[in-house]
Amino acid sequence: MATTLVTGGSGTLGRHVVERLIDADEETRVLSRRSAPVWPNGAEWFTGDLTSGHRVRQAVQDCTTVIHCASDPWERTRDVTQAGNLLSEAGRAGVEHVIFVSIVGCDRIPSSYNQTKAAVEGLFEESGLGHTILRATQFHELLEWVLDAASRSPVVPVPAKTYLQPIAAADVAERLVEFVKGPPQGRVPDIGGPEVRTARDLANLYLAARHVRARATSIPLPGALGSALRSGMLLAPDHREGHQTWESYLRETTRERKAR
Ligand SMILES: NC(=O)c1ccc[n+]([C@@H]2O[C@H](COP(=O)([O-])OP(=O)(O)OC[C@H]3O[C@@H](n4cnc5c(N)ncnc54)[C@H](OP(=O)(O)O)[C@@H]3O)[C@@H](O)[C@H]2O)c1
């Protein structure tokens, strides 16, 4: 029986991946540091830790595929350690296909998190394992989280002259699960959201949807990072493959919040 392990199956993206695998009747495992599932999902739960390597061997044992969604954005080198531990155990266990979700433009954007992503891509490419690497644009969920925090003050600063192409994590999950059925493909075309809009536009839509009285104000972002963002390195304009727009995501999540 083919079995897929989802690392980070408790996270924003990983939850959608797990849901889709279960819906497709795939034998599914989750690796998480948590002792038990935070929501009932029908997957086999492995409590472990990719940084220390604790129980990673047990989690990958007898798996055909691994979808690597775990990440620790707060500690820059940790993702590299985690991927290294995962790939060495996957190699030992004879996993046929390892799938990694990365970030559009990560090899060109001068930020440490993006550089870490590029380094992890390199580990997958050099692992000797059958691999597929998909780069995605920013998730709606990330944008929402940033704006939730920023809109607590009356002025919400947004990077000037910067375009974004946010995508629903659910749309990225759908693509990742398609790879499980096929052979390893190496680096595949990027995936982006259905619309390219200015950061300010996206912030204003958020403020209107949530009825927040704060004002979005464009601030020029200095340095190499600012110019990378203004030059469109975060975008995949030829791959507008996500289905859900930012506005539709806001409508849905605003409704859900009201219902709580
Ligand atoms: N967010 C975006 O806009 C975006 C865009 C493109 C690509 N990506 C990439 O997509 C991936 C998933 O992002 P996300 O937003 O879904 O992340 P997330 O919500 O922060 O989830 C991170 C997951 O990593 C797991 N994790 C962290 N450290 C771990 C450890 N030591 N051992 C085992 N599990 C560990 C966490 O599980 P527990 O806490 O349960 O242990 C959690 O499920 C990341 O690689 C990210 O870089 C994200």
The ligand as a MOL file (V3000), in Angstrom:
LIG
                    3D

  0  0  0     0  0            999 V3000
M  V30 BEGIN CTAB
M  V30 COUNTS 48 52 0 0 0
M  V30 BEGIN ATOM
M  V30 1 N 3.3700 30.9900 3.9800 0
M  V30 2 C 3.6270 31.3230 2.7100 0
M  V30 3 O 3.1810 32.3570 2.1970 0
M  V30 4 C 4.4610 30.3920 1.8470 0
M  V30 5 C 4.6510 30.6580 0.4920 0
M  V30 6 C 5.4000 29.7710 -0.2740 0
M  V30 7 C 5.9830 28.6530 0.3370 0
M  V30 8 N 5.8030 28.4620 1.6660 0 CHG=1
M  V30 9 C 6.4210 27.2930 2.2920 0
M  V30 10 O 5.4080 26.3360 2.5630 0
M  V30 11 C 5.7850 25.5560 3.7100 0
M  V30 12 C 4.6240 25.4980 4.6860 0
M  V30 13 O 4.3230 26.8180 5.1150 0
M  V30 14 P 3.1730 27.0670 6.1930 0
M  V30 15 O 2.8050 28.4990 6.0740 0
M  V30 16 O 2.1380 26.0100 6.0770 0 CHG=-1
M  V30 17 O 3.9830 26.8580 7.5570 0
M  V30 18 P 3.4040 26.8010 9.0510 0
M  V30 19 O 1.9310 27.0210 9.0890 0
M  V30 20 O 4.2800 27.7040 9.8650 0
M  V30 21 O 3.6550 25.3080 9.4870 0
M  V30 22 C 4.9460 24.8830 9.7800 0
M  V30 23 C 4.8820 23.4270 10.1610 0
M  V30 24 O 6.2170 22.9770 10.4160 0
M  V30 25 C 6.1550 22.0640 11.4940 0
M  V30 26 N 7.4600 22.0530 12.1580 0
M  V30 27 C 8.2180 23.1320 12.5020 0
M  V30 28 N 9.3400 22.7130 13.1290 0
M  V30 29 C 9.2760 21.3480 13.1770 0
M  V30 30 C 10.1320 20.3440 13.7040 0
M  V30 31 N 11.2870 20.6470 14.3190 0
M  V30 32 N 9.7710 19.0410 13.5650 0
M  V30 33 C 8.6010 18.7160 12.9630 0
M  V30 34 N 7.7340 19.6250 12.4440 0
M  V30 35 C 8.0740 20.9230 12.5590 0
M  V30 36 C 5.0460 22.5950 12.4000 0
M  V30 37 O 4.4800 21.4830 13.0860 0
M  V30 38 P 4.2770 21.4100 14.6860 0
M  V30 39 O 4.2600 22.8090 15.2180 0
M  V30 40 O 2.9480 20.6980 14.8130 0
M  V30 41 O 5.4290 20.5880 15.1440 0
M  V30 42 C 4.0470 23.1410 11.3980 0
M  V30 43 O 3.1040 22.1620 11.0470 0
M  V30 44 C 7.0500 26.2190 4.2710 0
M  V30 45 O 8.1830 25.5270 3.8270 0
M  V30 46 C 7.0190 27.6060 3.6540 0
M  V30 47 O 8.2960 28.1930 3.5230 0
M  V30 48 C 5.0430 29.2730 2.4370 0
M  V30 END ATOM
M  V30 BEGIN BOND
M  V30 1 1 1 2
M  V30 2 2 2 3
M  V30 3 1 2 4
M  V30 4 1 4 5
M  V30 5 2 4 48
M  V30 6 2 5 6
M  V30 7 1 6 7
M  V30 8 2 7 8
M  V30 9 1 8 9
M  V30 10 1 8 48
M  V30 11 1 9 10
M  V30 12 1 9 46
M  V30 13 1 10 11
M  V30 14 1 11 12
M  V30 15 1 11 44
M  V30 16 1 12 13
M  V30 17 1 13 14
M  V30 18 2 14 15
M  V30 19 1 14 16
M  V30 20 1 14 17
M  V30 21 1 17 18
M  V30 22 2 18 19
M  V30 23 1 18 20
M  V30 24 1 18 21
M  V30 25 1 21 22
M  V30 26 1 22 23
M  V30 27 1 23 24
M  V30 28 1 23 42
M  V30 29 1 24 25
M  V30 30 1 25 26
M  V30 31 1 25 36
M  V30 32 1 26 27
M  V30 33 1 26 35
M  V30 34 2 27 28
M  V30 35 1 28 29
M  V30 36 1 29 30
M  V30 37 2 29 35
M  V30 38 1 30 31
M  V30 39 2 30 32
M  V30 40 1 32 33
M  V30 41 2 33 34
M  V30 42 1 34 35
M  V30 43 1 36 37
M  V30 44 1 36 42
M  V30 45 1 37 38
M  V30 46 2 38 39
M  V30 47 1 38 40
M  V30 48 1 38 41
M  V30 49 1 42 43
M  V30 50 1 44 45
M  V30 51 1 44 46
M  V30 52 1 46 47
M  V30 END BOND
M  V30 END CTAB
M  END
